[in-house]
Amino acid sequence: MSGQKFRTIFLYKEYFSDFYNKQKPKVKEKIIWTFRLIENIQQVPEDYLKHITGTDGLYEIRIQFASDICRIFCFFDEGKLVVVANGFQKKTQKTPKSEIEKALKIKREYETEK
């Protein structure tokens, strides 16, 4: 990866930090690795960052380490700033609607405070 950053990750308030602090060390390493990937490569594969259909600009960062699967919601501000909202441990095939609602609420809060 070159020295050029294509995006910047921004952790909004404590929503994500609370989730991150509860993760196993290897999962934390994978999260950091994925954040760096998102910042440093121009075309991020959908395996790592995917738009959530039916939402207004909400994306999920996909993390998998062994049997641990988690999703981290984010959205873009000014195109290059990736604002990280919340994360959750994925236990079912479908993303729980309550988690999407929580992320959208955080997105609205961010946009209001901006």
For each residue, the residues with C-beta under 8 A, 3 or more apart:
1: 36 40 41
2: 40
3:
4: 40
5: 8 39 40
6: 39 40 41 42 80
7: 38 39 80 81 82
8: 5 39 80 81 82
9: 35 38 39 82 84
10: 77 81 82 83 84
11: 16 17 84
12: 15 16 83 84 85 106 110
13: 106
14: 17 18
15: 12 18 19 84 85 86 106
16: 11 12 19 20 72 84 85 86 87
17: 11 14 20 21
18: 14 15 21 22
19: 15 16 22 23 70 72 86 87 88
20: 16 17 23 28 31 87
21: 17 18
22: 18 19
23: 19 20 27 28 31 68 70
24: 27 28 65 68
25: 28 29
26: 29 30 65 66
27: 23 24 30 31 63 65 68 70
28: 20 23 24 25 31 32
29: 25 26 32 33 65
30: 26 27 33 34 63 64 65
31: 20 23 27 28 34 35 63 70 72
32: 28 29 35 36
33: 29 30 36 37
34: 30 31 37 38 48 61 62 63
35: 9 31 32 38 39 61
36: 1 32 33 39 40
37: 33 34 40 41 44 48
38: 7 9 34 35 41 44 48 49 61 82
39: 5 6 7 8 9 35 36 82
40: 1 2 4 5 6 36 37
41: 1 6 37 38 44
42: 6
43:
44: 37 38 41 48 49
45: 48 49
46: 49 50
47: 62
48: 34 37 38 44 45 61 62
49: 38 44 45 46 59 60 61 62 74
50: 46 59 60 62
51: 55 57 58 59
52: 55 58 59 60 73 95 100
53:
54:
55: 51 52 58 100 104
56: 104 107
57: 51 75 76 107
58: 51 52 55 73 74 75 100 103 104 107
59: 49 50 51 52 73 74 75 76 82
60: 49 50 52 71 72 73 74 95
61: 34 35 38 48 49 71 72 73 74 84
62: 34 47 48 49 50 69 71
63: 27 30 31 34 68 69 70 71 72
64: 30 68 69 70
65: 24 26 27 29 30 68
66: 26
67:
68: 23 24 27 63 64 65 89
69: 62 63 64 89 90
70: 19 23 27 31 63 64 87 88 89 90
71: 60 61 62 63 87 88 90 95 99
72: 16 19 31 60 61 63 84 85 86 87
73: 52 58 59 60 61 84 85 86 87 99 100 102 103 106
74: 49 58 59 60 61 82 83 84 85
75: 57 58 59 82 83 85 103 107 110
76: 57 59 79 80 81 82 83
77: 10 81 83 110 114
78: 81
79: 76
80: 6 7 8 76
81: 7 8 10 76 77 78
82: 7 8 9 10 38 39 59 74 75 76
83: 10 12 74 75 76 77 107 110
84: 9 10 11 12 15 16 61 72 73 74 87
85: 12 15 16 72 73 74 75 102 103 106 107 110
86: 15 16 19 72 73 99 102 103 106
87: 16 19 20 70 71 72 73 84
88: 19 70 71 96 99
89: 68 69 70
90: 69 70 71 95
91:
92: 96
93:
94:
95: 52 60 71 90 99 100
96: 88 92 99 100
97: 100 101
98: 101 102
99: 71 73 86 88 95 96 102 103
100: 52 55 58 73 95 96 97 103 104
101: 97 98 104 105
102: 73 85 86 98 99 105 106
103: 58 73 75 85 86 99 100 106 107
104: 55 56 58 100 101 107 108
105: 101 102 108 109
106: 12 13 15 73 85 86 102 103 109 110
107: 56 57 58 75 83 85 103 104 110 111
108: 104 105 111 112
109: 105 106 112 113
110: 12 75 77 83 85 106 107 113 114
111: 107 108 114
112: 108 109
113: 109 110
114: 77 110 111
